[in-house]
Amino acid sequence: MEFGKWSIGLAAALALAGCQQQSAPAPQPTASAASTDVASAQVSGPVRRILAFGDSLFAGYGLASPLESYPSQLQAALRQEGVNAQVVNAGVSGNTTADGLQRLDFTLESMAKKPDLVILELGGNDLLRGLPPKETRANLSAMLEKLKALDIPVLLMGMRAPPNGGPEFQKAFDGIYPDLAKRFGVKLVPFFIGSIYDKPQLLQADHIHPTRQGVEALVAATKAQVTAAIPPATK
């Protein structure tokens, strides 16, 4: 993989996002089915509630509308395939894994019903701040422990370190996501932005946050894994 551009883009983009870190709001449902889905889409079965819990890559940083964010576009894509999905956007720009751990309980308690699936996407801002990988691992592990105790399935969105941190740091960080996925028995997308990080036409000027078209590409690349992670509906 060509990580040179990835190194530059990560630092620039996360620095910008980190400067604009938000407080933790209550999770917001994505736009209604009527406004996000093709009119001809036919869904069936019970509502499948998905919590998209992450940072600026979920929050929709730099996009023109919340309808362009990953959670919103994912909901539309799932519903077009007949899945009665309701994706709640709990992305907060600038969040580290420590921030995520701090607000996870509040986020879950703010939901009317327990989610059927949590998509967990955090770690990029830990890279920017040079936090020790052991801290990132500990925070993600604590979140996965909480979700496991609540019997909530998880799809873990992996992140990879650029090479400028050195081979030891890169090895330590890159091992976090597959190790935790195996330990907790959760589904894993090894590198969430792997389908777009080297495609400048799909990125904003900061070279890492996706454009609307970039989000479309991310949804296309991960939709099948999201669908597979949704547990069967109980009667």
Number of C-alpha atoms within 10 A of each C-alpha: 6 9 15 12 15 20 17 15 22 22 19 16 20 24 16 14 22 18 10 15 15 15 12 18 13 15 20 16 18 23 20 14 17 9 11 19 19 13 10 7 15 13 15 11 10 12 13 18 20 24 27 27 24 26 29 27 26 25 23 26 23 19 16 11 10 18 18 22 27 27 31 28 24 26 25 29 21 22 21 19 14 14 21 20 26 25 28 22 25 29 30 27 25 27 27 25 26 18 17 25 20 14 18 17 13 14 18 18 12 14 16 7 9 16 19 21 22 25 23 24 24 30 29 25 24 21 23 17 13 10 13 13 21 12 13 23 19 16 21 24 20 15 19 25 13 15 19 15 9 10 13 16 22 26 22 26 22 23 22 22 25 23 15 13 13 10 12 10 17 17 15 14 22 19 16 21 24 17 12 19 21 11 11 15 14 17 21 22 20 16 15 20 23 16 16 19 23 19 14 16 14 22 20 18 15 19 23 27 27 29 23 22 13 24 27 18 18 21 25 15 17 16 16 11 15 22 13 11 20 20 13 9 10 5 4
